[in-house]
Amino acid sequence: MTKIEICAVGLNSALKAENASAHRIELCENLESGGLTPSYGLLRKVKSMVSIPVHVLIRPRRGDYIYDNHLIDVMVEDILMVKSLGFEGVVIGVLDKDGNLDESRFKVLVEAAEGVSITFHRAIDVSSNSMKLLDRLIAHKVDRVLTSGGKLTAWEGKETIAEMQEKFGSHIKIMAGSGIHSGNIVDLIHQTGVNEVHLSAKTTLYSEMNHDSIAYNECSAQLFEDDWWYESDETEIRKVMKLLK
């Protein structure tokens, strides 16, 4: 059976994933920036309200995956907190300046995560050599890797994903992700052979704010877009789950 993991950005998305019978959740915040570590409050609420397995993204900032020792310390504290709350896994990754696995810093994260499932996130898709990196992840006893095959979407990278599955699938779970939806998931699974698929089923929500402040809007335009955000679409998740029955 193919397992479906929903990238849930916030409590509402996590609840929708469970309601739609998804197998697992990757919990994060700020998907607009590629996903960041969720807050303590969100972690507490999800743990108390969601019963399916939840893996928590540990990513302290947007941008690249090069982290100094201070950020690694922050990530370790987040991992320990996630473990103390009883979550089933963490999603981590760190590269060096040459696009290789930062072995020493990654080892620190893996040691902190001992006892829970470890997924290496899509840092692999911007690495200098994804096949070499997979070898190193296996050496570190990582459970799975999330990948689009080095392309913008998993569909575009399906040949590489299939190669990963063929070469490494017996040693590490290869989970396809990025741009997957009810219209392509069945063909993608058939063409890659993967047993796990990751998708957000995201839809865009817009602010209901009626008040319009010129000063606020000028500030916001320079710093961030504040009138929209992503959330998972329960109907789309249900379509995916029905297709795979």
C-alpha positions in Angstrom: 0.0 0.0 0.0 1.3 3.5 -0.9 1.5 5.7 2.1 0.3 9.3 1.8 1.9 12.1 3.8 0.3 15.5 3.9 2.4 18.6 4.4 0.1 20.3 6.9 0.7 24.0 7.5 -1.1 24.7 10.7 -3.7 23.1 12.8 -6.6 23.4 10.3 -4.6 21.6 7.7 -3.6 18.8 10.1 -7.2 18.2 11.1 -8.2 18.1 7.4 -5.5 15.5 6.7 -6.7 13.3 9.4 -10.4 13.7 8.5 -9.5 12.7 4.9 -7.8 9.5 6.1 -4.2 10.5 5.2 -1.6 8.1 6.7 0.8 10.6 8.1 1.4 14.4 8.5 4.5 16.5 8.1 3.8 19.5 10.3 5.2 22.9 9.5 4.4 26.6 9.4 5.0 29.2 6.7 4.8 27.0 3.6 5.1 30.2 1.6 8.8 30.1 2.6 9.1 26.4 1.9 8.1 25.4 5.5 9.6 26.3 8.8 9.6 24.8 12.3 6.1 25.0 13.9 5.5 26.9 17.1 5.3 25.2 20.5 1.6 26.2 20.7 0.9 24.5 17.3 2.8 21.4 18.4 0.8 21.1 21.6 -2.6 21.5 19.9 -1.8 19.1 17.1 -0.6 16.5 19.6 -3.8 16.8 21.6 -6.2 16.8 18.6 -4.6 14.5 15.9 -4.1 10.8 16.3 -2.3 9.8 13.0 1.5 9.9 13.0 3.1 13.3 12.7 6.6 14.1 11.6 7.7 17.7 12.5 9.8 19.8 10.2 12.9 21.3 11.8 14.0 24.2 9.7 14.9 27.4 11.6 14.8 29.9 8.7 14.0 30.3 5.0 16.8 30.2 2.4 19.6 27.7 1.9 20.4 24.7 4.1 23.8 25.9 5.4 23.5 26.3 9.2 26.2 27.5 11.6 26.7 26.0 15.1 24.3 28.4 16.7 21.4 27.4 14.4 22.3 23.7 14.8 22.0 24.3 18.6 18.5 25.8 18.0 17.5 22.8 15.8 18.7 20.4 18.5 16.5 22.1 21.1 13.6 21.9 18.7 14.2 18.2 18.1 14.4 17.5 21.8 11.1 19.5 22.4 9.4 17.5 19.6 10.5 14.2 21.1 9.4 15.3 24.6 5.9 16.0 23.2 5.7 12.4 21.9 5.8 13.0 18.1 6.8 10.1 15.9 9.4 11.7 13.7 11.4 14.7 12.6 12.3 16.1 9.1 15.8 17.5 8.9 18.7 18.4 6.6 21.9 20.4 6.4 24.4 20.9 3.6 27.8 22.4 3.4 28.9 25.2 1.0 29.8 22.7 -1.7 26.3 21.2 -1.7 27.4 18.0 0.1 26.0 16.6 3.3 27.5 18.6 6.3 28.5 15.3 8.0 29.5 16.7 11.4 26.5 18.9 11.9 24.1 16.4 10.5 25.5 13.8 13.0 24.6 16.2 15.8 21.0 16.4 14.6 20.7 12.6 14.1 22.0 11.9 17.6 19.5 14.4 19.0 16.7 12.6 17.1 17.6 9.1 18.3 14.4 7.1 19.0 12.2 8.8 16.4 11.8 8.4 12.6 14.1 10.6 10.6 13.3 12.0 7.2 15.9 14.0 5.2 14.0 16.8 3.4 14.4 18.4 0.0 17.8 19.7 0.6 18.8 16.7 -1.4 17.2 18.3 -4.5 19.8 21.2 -4.3 22.7 19.0 -3.4 25.7 18.6 -5.7 25.2 14.8 -6.0 21.9 13.3 -4.8 23.0 9.7 -5.3 26.2 10.2 -3.3 24.1 12.0 -0.6 21.7 9.0 -0.5 24.7 6.7 0.3 25.7 9.0 3.2 22.1 9.1 4.5 22.0 5.3 4.6 25.3 5.4 6.5 23.6 7.7 9.1 20.6 5.2 9.3 18.1 7.8 8.0 14.7 6.3 7.5 13.5 8.2 4.4 14.3 11.0 2.0 11.8 13.4 0.5 12.7 14.3 -3.1 11.4 15.8 -6.4 14.3 14.2 -8.2 16.2 17.4 -8.3 13.5 19.2 -10.4 10.9 21.7 -9.6 8.2 19.0 -9.4 8.3 15.3 -8.8 6.7 14.7 -12.2 9.6 16.5 -13.9 12.0 14.5 -11.8 10.3 11.1 -12.1 13.2 9.4 -13.9 15.6 10.3 -11.2 13.2 9.3 -8.5 12.7 5.9 -10.2 16.5 5.5 -10.3 16.8 6.4 -6.6 14.1 3.8 -5.8 15.7 1.1 -7.9 19.2 1.7 -6.5 18.5 2.6 -2.9 14.9 1.7 -2.2 15.8 -1.5 -0.3 17.9 0.6 2.2 16.0 3.8 2.6 12.5 4.9 1.8 12.2 7.2 -1.2 9.3 9.5 -0.8 8.3 11.6 -3.9 7.1 15.1 -3.3 6.4 18.5 -5.0 3.6 19.3 -7.4 1.8 16.0 -6.8 -2.0 16.0 -6.9 -5.0 13.8 -7.8 -4.4 14.3 -11.5 -0.9 12.8 -11.6 -0.3 10.7 -8.5 -1.3 7.3 -9.9 0.9 7.7 -13.0 3.8 9.0 -10.8 3.6 6.0 -8.5 3.5 3.6 -11.4 6.5 5.3 -13.2 8.7 5.6 -10.1 7.8 2.6 -8.0 7.8 4.6 -4.8 5.8 3.4 -1.8 5.4 6.8 -0.1 4.2 10.1 -1.5 4.2 13.6 0.0 1.8 16.4 -1.0 0.3 19.5 0.5 -3.0 19.6 -1.4 -2.7 23.3 -0.8 -5.2 26.0 -1.7 -4.8 29.7 -1.3 -6.8 31.6 1.3 -7.2 35.3 1.3 -7.7 37.8 4.1 -11.2 38.9 5.1 -9.9 42.2 6.5 -12.1 45.1 5.5 -9.9 47.8 7.1 -7.3 49.3 4.7 -4.4 51.1 6.2 -2.2 53.0 3.7 0.7 53.1 6.1 0.4 49.4 6.9 0.1 48.4 3.3 3.2 50.4 2.4 5.2 48.7 5.1 3.8 45.3 4.2 4.7 45.7 0.6 8.3 46.1 1.5 8.5 43.3 4.1 5.9 40.6 3.3 2.6 39.8 1.6 0.0 39.7 4.3 -3.2 39.1 2.5 -2.9 35.4 1.6 -1.6 32.1 2.9 -1.8 28.3 2.2 -4.0 25.7 3.7 -4.6 22.1 2.8 -7.8 21.3 0.8 -9.6 18.4 2.4 -11.5 17.6 -0.8 -8.3 17.2 -2.7 -6.9 14.9 -0.1 -10.0 12.7 -0.2 -9.6 12.5 -4.0 -6.1 11.2 -3.6 -7.0 8.7 -0.9 -9.9 7.4 -3.0 -7.6 6.9 -6.1 -5.2 4.8 -4.0 -7.8 2.5 -2.5 
